[in-house]
């Protein structure tokens, strides 16, 4: 199973840097899932919940994000959020 490198960054610090199966991002045009090998993409994110999957059916973390951008490139997915809070 191919892994996606994922980083979540806020102005204060790096929140996460890990290899995952998939991340679902709350984009302004709707939620979108990113897997390894995804086409390059830039998107503004809206306030909402980012879901991190370790396998196709296992959500390992949910993080509330507020504002920012998501970038997918050959290195993986980077989310630059104004705020990020782990969901309980």
Secondary structure by P-SEA (a helix, b strand, c coil): cbbbbbbbbccccccccccccbbbbbccccbbbbccccccbbbbbcbbbbbbbcccccccbbbbbcccbbbbccccbbbbcccccccc
